[in-house]
Amino acid sequence: MAKFITITPESARDLMEKEPEITILDIRPHEDFKKEHIPGAVNLDYDGHQFQSKVEKLDKDKNYLIYCKSGVRGGYFMDKMRESGFKGAFNILGGFVAWKISKLPLTND
């Protein structure tokens, strides 16, 4: 059964530990991603060129953990994934800001 839900940063961390194969998508601008991001995340700039074509290249049978800066675009993107036939996606409530406030791991490599 496909799941598309918004979860807390702590639940997202737990999900990453339980499902190490989950794909983490950072949909913030590339400049923000370069400064710091959640470990293991892949940048897919929401406002970047060819965003839709990049999304269409994603494997619809995988589960995704999405985050933007504040959680709003992540929720919108999650809805788009549902409409496009993806298996499942999770949006981080409050996005990157909430993750950082929760003092969860960050990296800039």
C-alpha positions, 0 to 999 in steps of 0.5 A, a space after each residue: 500500500 502506498 503511503 504519502 505522509 508528513 512526519 516529524 524530523 525525529 520520525 524521519 531519522 528513525 525511518 532512515 535507520 529502519 530503511 537505509 535504502 530510502 532515497 532522501 531528496 533535498 529539494 532546496 536550491 543547490 547553493 543551500 544544499 552545498 552549505 549543509 544538508 541531511 547526510 545521504 541526501 541527494 539534491 533535486 532543486 525544486 526551482 531548478 531547470 528541468 525539475 519535472 524531467 528529473 522527477 520523471 527519471 526517479 524510480 517510482 517503485 522506491 520510497 522517498 524522504 523529501 525535505 525543503 526549507 520549511 516543509 511547504 514545498 515538500 508537501 506539494 512535491 509529495 502530492 505530485 509524486 502521489 499523482 505521478 504514481 510513485 510507491 510512497 514518500 514522506 515529507 519532513 514536517 517543518 523541513 530542513 529548518 525543523 531538522 536543524 532545530 531538532 539538532 539532528 545530524 548535518 553534513 556539508 560533504 
